[in-house]
Amino acid sequence: MEQIKNCLIDYLKANSFMDKDTHLEDSDSLTQNGIIDSIGLLELIDYITEKYSIEIPEEMLTPENFDTLQGISNMIQKLAK
Amino acid sequence: MRIDAYISEFARKTPQSIALEDSKNSVSYGCLEKDISDIALYLKDFKRSRFTILAESGIQYIKLLLGVYRSENIAIPLPIEFPRFNLERILDSAHVNNIITTDTQYSRFGKNFFERFGTVIVTYNDMSVNILRKDIKDETNNPELRLVLYTSGTTGTPKGVMLSDRNLIANGESIIGVLGITSEDKGALVISPHHAFGNSILNSHLMAGGSIRIGTMNFMNSVFNLIGSGVSIFYGVPSTYRMLLKYPDSFRQAFTGVRTAASAGGGMDKSIVKEIRELAPWLEILPMYGQTEATARLAYVPAEDVDKFIDTIGKAIPGVTLDVFDSECRSVEPNIEGELVARGENILLGYLGDEIATKSKVVNGWLHTGDLAQKLPNGYIRLLGRKDDIIKIGDHRVNPREIERYIEENNRVSRVFVVPVSHELMGTAISLMVMPAEGTEIEALYAFCRKNFPGYLCPREILFIDHIPLSENGKISNRSIIEEYRHVKNSM
């Protein structure tokens, strides 16, 4: 789980509006804090799909699964099983 | 008449009808009327003062906007998707003393951000209001001014387009006519309401007594649920449609009950229209063209002509006259290239605090759009490019020379060139070609762009070059830059 989160943070630091020194809590909203926008989210989905070799069903593209580090990590863990 | 007067009228006639809704709440015309009057009450001591509005897209933003109108003050919505630095530039140029914001944005931007304002009003979702400071200053404003929309502000000098009640209502009526909007219609607002396109969706549906379903494009499942919730007219920029079309099954299902798919903010290309036609043949596709300086809309392609004339902007909306002028401001014959000009009640009052720019934009009542165009024999108009260097990036108007200068002035580089490159979702994104100086770091350049530009301006790649991309006649232009980029890529 921690490994997934760290990997996501690295991705966000390199590909989103997040600064290198920003501290992100697990439950902080990525969209409301201006870390990622709608195009960025679709790119993140592509990245996750490839990196973890998972298919994300369209009905899972919700704020619960995509707006926080915790949500994304939970979803990856669930789908990667 | 002001936009909020329509709310009063529908609050009297049909108080129970829904005006606004999001995924959790809905607000009837009766409630909306009460809420905007309540907000206006807090602002009643101000007389025609400029109020900047800092609020996330949602019901609360619309209430604040209408509340400022109701109190007879002037609204300046801030494009919230911009980085803080860009917003500060806009505020510096707008000289606003008063701000009204939501508690979400107050905690996000923090106390320091608000120190520049004499008046700070924080509002909450339950409609409670906290006035942190109040300082009423005398202001001189154009007597007709109601709304200022900022067109750019990413780099260079932000331009505040001044609009009057008459502008807003005239354009709203034209749009209602073109789309046939009625009180039965539910419009989907998933693009930013802080800009001209989103703002025109608000105005036209509220003026027709219809409803607006508000959301964002962030989470695709939520967007498809929104569209499937009884929306009759969907609005998007071309990139909105590209994003939705990534999910064809959901698209088909969600659009089952939608009658019209309207677009603006950029040309719909043939492939988007073709895909929509295949998935949802019942949908009326309605591409529109406009600019903030015209309140929002200027032209549209009638639904029956979309397949044949998708490469044009069609004809003027009701109440607008379009023409193509030569450099002496004389109307030219069909098939001759000139500048597209427009007149009508929707043309801006001017740019806030910039009379020189206003004078060159509106000449003898004609708005000079900056778009090169030709009239077709049937009266439709085809765009041929820009008079200046402006390009569309992710459906936003961008001046690449300003971005280049701005990066050069703030980084260790010798020269920077912005290259428009195609992007699967945005249509066009940018890459940078950089002539390095001592200490140029690619990582630092990426970080600078992320911090200082909105998302659509973050470079997809940064390439080093060793000479200036000049054209044959020794000039730097978008064309010479694109040619050099192709050359560099081919030799990689």
Interface residues (C-beta under 8 A of the other chain):
Chain A: A14 S16 F17 M18 D19 K20 T31 Q32 N33 G34 D37 S38 I39 G40 L41 L42 E58 E59 M60 L61 T62 P63 F66 D67
Chain B: E56 E81 P83 T104 R108 T216 M217 N218 F219 M220 N221 S222 F224 S239 M243 K246 Y247 D249 S250 G394 L425 M426 Y446 A447 R450 K451 P454 G455 Y456
